[in-house]
Amino acid sequence: MATRSALVDAYHARLPATERQALEQIRAAVHAAVRKGEECLSYGMPAVKLDGTPLVGWRAAAEHGAFHPLSGSTVETCKEALTGYDTSKGTIRFPFDAVLPAKLVKLLVVTRIGEIRQEGKKAMKPEKKVPAKAQGKGTAARTPPLKKKAVVKRKSVVKTAAAKGASRKQGVAKGSQRPTTRADA
């Protein structure tokens, strides 16, 4: 059974009696399905985390209750079991007088746990190694070769003081700012 939270108790306590009763039924069904989870508030609603990952959440909306598997694929995976319920990518809505059955909540929770475990396995898989033949020498086989740049050798031109002055005058004549040098300062 998941550990209970005073924050979730406070969330439920502020609700009207019919809404509170419906959400307590959802809470009990989630606790029955999750042994080592812990309650918390996630995204502003009561939720249960499993190993630090948000698992499922539930809340009261203006006209209905909502159950959130906190995954878009859980609703898609369980769509046959959810016929008759108003669903979207990550939400199952239900009227307060017709709460989700405990078996359906358990199916959603177990499906979500399976997704989390699959994600964990994918994250734990080692990267594929490149065969030794494809590796070649160093990292050359893994990275594209660099293009060789053409090297242009230029003759250095020595400007005389008169030539420097002439180029400055041309720059001023064209309307650009006159470059400042230490000699001008």
N, C-alpha and C positions, 0 to 999 in steps of 0.2 A: 504494500500500500504506500502510495506517495506521501511524503510529509506535507502537512497542512501549513498554510501561511496565514498569519494574522491580517495581512494586507488583503487577501482574498476574502477572509471573513468580513472585513470592513466593507469591501465592495458589495458583497451579498447583503449585508445588514442595511444598506441604504436603499435597497430596492423594495417596491411594494410586495406584499405577501405572495401573490400568484407568480410573479416573475422570480422572486427569490426561491420559491419551491421548485419551479421548473429548472433553474440553474443548479440548485443543490442536487437534483436528480442526475443532471449531466456530470456534475462534479463527482458524485458517487460512482457513476459508471466509468469515468476516466480513472479514478483511484483503483477500481477493481481490475482494470486492464493493465495498469502500470505499477509494477512492484517497487522499483527503486527510483522513482521520479521525485521531483520536489516542486511544490507550487511556487508561483511567483506572479507578478504582474508583468506582462509583456505586451508592448504596443497598447498600453492603457487598459488591458483586459486581463481577467484571471487566466492563467495558463499553467501548464506543467512542463518542466524541463527534464530531459533525460541526459545525463552526463554533460550538462552545461548547454545542450542544444534545445531550443524551444520545440516542443513536441506538438501540442494542441492547445487551443484556447477557446473560451466561450464568453459570451457577453449578452447583455440585454440591450436591444435597440428600441426605438420608439414603439413599433407595432409588433415586434417578434423577437424571438431569441435567435442567437447565431452561434454556430459551432465552426471553428476555424482549424483545419488540420495544419495550418502554417506551411502549406505546400500546395502548389497548383496541380501537381500530378496525382495527389491522393484522391481528390474528387473525381478526376478522370478515370483512375484505376477502379474506383468503386461505383461508377455511374449506374450500373445495373441495380445495385442495392439501394441507390438513392432516388429511384424513380418515384415520382409523387412529391418530392421535396423541391423547393425553390433553391437552386444552386447557382453558383458562379465559379470562377476558376479556383478560388480558395475559401469559399464560404458555403455553409449549408444553413438555410434559414428555416425556422419552424415556429408555429404558433405556440404561445405559452400553455395553451390547454391541450396540446398534442406534442409532447416532448419526444425527442428522438429516443427510440428504444435502446436499452442497454446493450443488446446484441449488436446493433448498428454502430453504436459508439465504440464498442470493443473492436469491431471490424476496422473502423477508421483508424483507431489508435494502433492496432497491430500492423496495419498497412503502412502507417507513417513510421513506425519503428523500423520496419523492413527497409523503407527508403533511406532512412538515416544510416542504417548498417551498410547498405549498398554504397552510399556516398563515402562512408568511411573506408570501405574496401578499395574503392577507386583511388582514394587519396593515398592509401598505403601501398599501392602497386609500385614496384620499382620502374624506373624509366627503361625503355628498351635500349639495349646496347647495340652500337653499330658494329657489324662484323669487322674483324681485323683487316681483311682485304679492302674494305671500303674506307677504312680510316686512313690508309696511306701513311705518309710521314707527317708527323705533327698534326695540326688541325687543318691542313690544306684541303683535305677531302671533304670536310664539313663546312667550310666557308668558301664562298666564291673567290676566285683569284682577283687580286687587285690589278687595275689597269696601270700600265706603265705610263708615266707622264713624260712627254718629250721635254728634253732639257735644251733650253735656248741660251746660248752664250751671247752676251751683249758686250760691245766695246764700250768702255767707259769714256764719257765725254767730259773734258775739263772745260768748264765755262770760265771765261775771264770776267773781271768785275764789270766791264762794259756790257758784256752779253747778259749778265744777271740784271743789270739796270734796265736794259732794253726790254727784257721779258716782263719786268715789273710794270713798265710803262704801258705795255700792250695789255696787260691784265686790267689796269685801271681804265684804259681807253675803252675796253669792251663793257665796262660797267660793273665788273666784279670788284670785290673788296681787295685792297692792296694787301698782300701778305706781309706780316710783320716778322722782322728778324731781330736779332740782338743788336745789329748795327743801327736799326731804325729806333730802337728804344732809348 
